[in-house]
Amino acid sequence: MKERIYVVTGPKGVHLVNSPSRQSAIAFIANNQFKAEVATQMDLVELLEKGYKVEHARVINQELDFTGENNVE
């Protein structure tokens, strides 16, 4: 697959990323800046009580859509 260099701009600055797609470049940077783990029962109780809502992620063509353009509710 052909790779290109993408400029990825985020909360921690600008990054140049060699990647086969825009989504992969964003995912590469996001992986270093965010953490995700399975919620425990107590995590759910505490966060739902504070008003947090469960968000539903969607995967399109095996690539994450970070643009918000393909969100379907």
LINDA-V911863 format. One record per run of one state. SS is the DSSP state (a for helix, b for strand, c for the rest). FROM is the first residue (numbers start at 1). LEN is the number of residues. If there is no record, write none. Layout:
BEGIN
SS/FROM/LEN
SS/FROM/LEN
END
This chain:
BEGIN
c/1/3
b/4/7
c/11/2
b/13/7
c/20/2
a/22/12
c/34/7
a/41/9
c/50/9
b/59/2
c/61/2
b/63/2
c/65/9
END
